[in-house]
């Protein structure tokens, strides 16, 4: 049997071919650690090896110091098939992605500092600001807080997983998925870079959002930019300039209504 790039490792693949998945997780773990996206024992990585096997990092291990023999293989229920120790405490979150996203073959979870700062402030990264982010990720939503390592995280993520490749976790971090581990990791880098740009833009008076027409052109040009979206163009679009104007108008109307009511009550008291 020849390797299936969509499913990853097959039982009868040569050992050398299988090794690449173990080595890739260790390599990406080092990148994540060296770039400060996860420190100490933070973060976790996984790769779908086949229909019923998932390669995942161990609980509590520093991602910058992993060796292939540290990794574990689990089944879709989270039970260890091979390897020593315990799989990542965030195993349920990884299993959720693999169950809901047949196109996802790798998951990356980390705590990139600026993006996690947005998550800790209860803010999504959903504004239409950078073309590259719009094309590759669309809207980056915020999942409500759930205790890390529990099914609460899955409950908070469930409504978002099918439509988003990158999600902020409130007071926790970021999770991304992709057709392979490098793509999932690069999406993590993109989220952090976008958060840094947004932080700088807000310090300079606020970002300039692109209009809906420009966002639509970017989405329709995904193929030309070399971006393949298994879900077509159905992903939620980021907040455009028009949406912000509508929100400002609504708030102005709320304020005017509040002032009118206050004046009416004041006159009634007199």
C-alpha positions in Angstrom: 0.0 0.0 0.0 1.3 3.4 -0.8 1.2 6.2 1.8 -2.1 8.1 1.9 -1.2 11.8 2.4 -4.7 12.5 3.7 -4.6 9.8 6.4 -0.9 9.8 7.2 0.7 6.7 8.5 -0.6 3.3 7.4 0.1 0.1 9.2 2.2 -1.4 6.4 4.2 1.7 5.6 8.0 1.3 5.8 9.5 2.3 9.2 11.4 5.1 7.6 8.2 6.7 6.3 6.5 6.4 9.7 9.5 8.1 11.4 8.8 11.3 9.6 5.7 12.0 11.7 7.5 11.5 15.0 10.4 13.7 13.8 8.1 16.4 12.5 6.3 16.8 15.8 9.7 17.1 17.6 10.8 19.7 15.0 7.6 21.8 15.2 7.8 21.5 19.0 11.2 23.1 18.9 10.0 25.9 16.6 7.1 26.6 18.9 9.4 26.8 22.0 12.2 28.8 20.3 9.7 31.4 19.1 8.1 31.8 22.5 4.7 30.4 21.5 4.9 28.0 24.4 7.2 27.8 27.3 8.1 25.2 30.0 5.5 22.3 29.6 2.9 24.4 27.8 1.2 23.5 24.5 0.6 20.2 22.7 0.7 18.8 19.1 -0.8 15.9 17.4 -1.0 14.3 13.9 -3.7 12.0 12.6 -1.8 8.8 11.5 -4.8 6.9 10.2 -8.5 6.3 10.7 -8.0 5.0 14.2 -4.6 6.2 15.3 -3.3 9.7 16.5 0.2 10.6 17.4 0.3 13.1 20.3 2.8 14.8 22.6 3.0 13.6 26.3 1.6 15.5 29.2 3.8 18.1 30.8 6.8 17.8 28.4 8.7 20.8 27.2 7.9 21.0 23.5 11.4 22.3 22.8 13.0 19.2 24.2 11.0 16.3 22.7 12.5 13.1 21.3 10.6 10.7 19.1 10.5 8.1 21.8 8.6 10.6 24.1 5.5 10.6 21.8 2.5 8.4 22.2 0.0 6.9 19.8 -3.7 6.9 21.0 -7.0 5.7 19.5 -10.1 7.8 18.9 -11.2 7.3 22.5 -7.9 8.7 23.9 -6.6 5.3 25.0 -2.8 4.8 24.7 -1.9 2.3 22.0 1.9 2.7 22.2 4.3 4.8 24.1 5.1 5.4 27.8 3.4 7.9 30.1 0.3 9.9 29.7 -0.9 11.7 26.5 -1.4 15.5 26.7 -4.1 16.6 29.1 -5.7 18.4 26.1 -6.3 15.1 24.3 -10.1 15.7 24.3 -9.7 18.9 22.4 -7.5 17.2 19.8 -10.0 14.4 19.5 -12.8 16.9 19.0 -11.1 18.4 15.9 -10.4 15.0 14.4 -14.0 13.9 14.9 -15.6 17.1 13.5 -13.0 17.9 10.8 -12.2 15.1 8.4 -10.0 17.5 6.5 -7.8 18.2 9.6 -4.8 15.9 10.0 -2.9 17.9 12.6 -3.7 20.1 15.6 -1.5 22.7 17.3 -2.3 24.3 20.7 0.0 26.9 22.3 0.0 30.1 24.3 1.5 32.8 22.0 1.7 35.8 24.3 0.0 38.6 22.3 -2.8 36.5 20.9 -3.3 35.0 24.4 -3.4 38.5 25.7 -6.4 39.2 23.4 -8.0 35.9 24.7 -7.4 36.9 28.3 -9.1 40.3 27.6 -12.1 38.5 26.2 -11.4 39.7 22.6 -11.6 37.9 19.4 -9.4 38.7 16.4 -12.2 39.1 13.9 -11.6 42.4 12.2 -10.9 42.6 8.4 -7.5 44.2 8.6 -4.8 42.1 6.9 -5.4 40.5 3.5 -3.2 37.5 4.3 -5.2 36.7 7.4 -8.5 37.2 5.6 -7.5 34.8 2.8 -6.0 32.1 5.0 -8.0 32.2 8.2 -11.1 34.4 7.7 -12.5 35.2 11.1 -10.6 34.2 14.3 -13.3 33.8 17.0 -13.0 33.5 20.7 -14.3 30.4 22.4 -15.7 30.9 26.0 -13.6 29.7 28.9 -13.5 26.1 29.9 -11.2 24.5 32.5 -8.1 23.3 30.6 -7.8 19.6 30.1 -11.5 18.9 30.5 -14.6 18.4 28.3 -15.6 22.0 29.2 -13.1 23.1 26.6 -14.7 20.9 24.0 -18.2 22.2 24.8 -17.0 25.7 24.3 -15.3 24.9 21.0 -17.9 22.6 19.5 -19.9 25.3 17.7 -16.7 26.8 16.2 -14.6 23.9 15.1 -16.3 23.1 11.8 -16.0 26.7 10.5 -12.7 27.9 11.8 -9.0 26.8 11.4 -7.8 29.0 14.2 -9.6 29.8 17.5 -8.7 31.8 20.5 -9.4 30.1 23.9 -10.6 32.6 26.5 -8.0 33.0 29.3 -6.1 30.1 27.8 -4.4 30.4 24.4 -4.9 29.4 20.8 -5.7 26.2 18.9 -5.2 25.7 15.2 -5.7 22.8 12.8 -4.5 22.0 9.3 -4.1 19.3 6.6 -0.6 18.7 8.0 1.4 19.8 11.0 3.4 22.5 9.4 0.2 24.2 8.1 -1.3 24.0 11.6 1.8 25.5 13.1 2.1 28.3 10.5 -1.5 29.2 11.3 -0.5 29.6 14.9 2.4 31.9 13.9 -0.1 33.9 11.7 -2.5 34.4 14.6 0.3 35.7 16.9 1.6 38.0 14.2 -1.9 39.4 13.5 -2.4 39.9 17.3 0.9 42.0 17.4 -0.2 44.1 14.4 -3.6 44.7 16.0 -2.0 45.7 19.3 0.2 48.2 17.5 -2.6 49.5 15.4 -4.8 50.1 18.4 -2.0 52.0 20.1 -1.8 54.2 17.0 -5.5 55.1 17.1 -7.2 52.0 15.9 -7.0 49.8 12.8 -8.5 50.7 9.4 -10.9 48.0 8.5 -11.4 46.9 4.9 -14.8 47.3 3.3 -17.0 44.3 2.6 -16.4 44.5 -1.1 -12.7 44.2 -0.7 -13.1 41.3 1.7 -15.3 39.5 -0.8 -12.7 39.9 -3.5 -10.0 38.4 -1.3 -12.2 35.4 -0.5 -13.0 34.8 -4.1 -9.3 35.0 -5.0 -8.2 32.3 -2.6 -7.4 29.8 -5.4 -5.3 32.4 -7.1 -3.4 32.9 -3.9 -2.7 29.2 -3.6 -5.1 28.7 -0.7 -7.3 25.6 -0.7 -10.3 25.7 1.6 -12.1 22.3 2.0 -15.2 24.1 3.2 -15.2 26.4 0.1 -15.9 30.0 1.0 -18.4 29.2 3.7 -16.2 30.3 6.6 -17.5 33.3 8.6 -16.2 36.6 7.2 -14.3 39.0 9.5 -15.9 42.2 10.7 -15.7 44.8 7.9 -15.8 48.6 7.9 -19.6 48.6 7.3 -20.2 46.4 10.3 -18.2 48.8 12.5 -20.2 51.8 11.1 -23.4 50.0 11.8 -22.3 49.3 15.4 -21.3 52.9 16.0 -24.7 54.1 14.6 -26.5 51.6 16.9 -24.6 52.8 19.9 -25.3 56.5 19.0 -29.0 55.6 18.8 -28.8 53.9 22.1 -27.2 56.9 23.7 -29.7 59.3 22.2 -32.6 57.1 23.4 -31.0 57.0 26.9 -30.6 60.8 27.0 -34.2 61.4 25.8 -35.5 59.1 28.5 -33.4 60.8 31.2 -34.7 64.2 30.1 -38.3 62.9 30.2 -37.9 61.6 33.7 -36.2 64.8 34.9 -39.1 66.9 33.5 -41.7 64.5 35.1 -40.0 65.0 38.5 -40.3 68.8 38.2 
